[in-house]
Amino acid sequence: MRNGTHKGGRPRLPENEKCNKPLHFKVTEDEYNKFIDKVKKSDKSQSEVLRQMLKKVTLRPRMSNMDWQTRRDLQGACNNLNQLAHQANIAGYGEEIKEQNVSLMTDISSLLKGDLKP
């Protein structure tokens, strides 16, 4: 501290963002198990999960390894489609396969939204 001012360190949070009010309450065994299940699925701390629940934020479970693999596969397929469209455009086939590419992109988009089954 020089000249009465604090140098360095983390800046102070505004008063409305400080977490300085503890909550202590009891829950039933069933409520506790549901809460812990949400904590495990969200991969966040108990405090953070409770804060999000208080803010009425919808908690989504973390993606499974299978979901991540599916996402990577889909990204690879989209990348390949983009490369093929680029090469077809260079070769002068752009208009001929445009409808097919639009159809494929629509199907991929529907898959991402969960509208279609593979």
Phi, psi and omega in degrees: 000123177239138177052032176078007179247147180275128180250131175081178180086178181283136179292152180291144176283150173297155183304323183285351180254354181287138177259085184237013179245104181284149175244131178228116179206164181253149178228164177285167179300318180296315179298318179298315181296320177296318180296313181297323177298318177296321180298314182295319181290328184274343181061038177234170178287161178301319181297316181293319179298316180295319177300317180294322177295322179293328178277001181061037176273135178284124179269127177253139178294153179293150182291139178283169178298325178295319178297318179297318180295318178298318179297316179297318179298318180294320177297321178296318179296319178296320178296317178298317179299318179297318179295319178296318179297320179297313180295321179294323179294319178297320183281355177092012179262012187308308183290328184292325183252006182302315181297321179296317180294320179297319179297315178297318180295323177295317178297318179296317178299318178295321177298317180297323180280349180086014182281329183247154173259136182296000000 
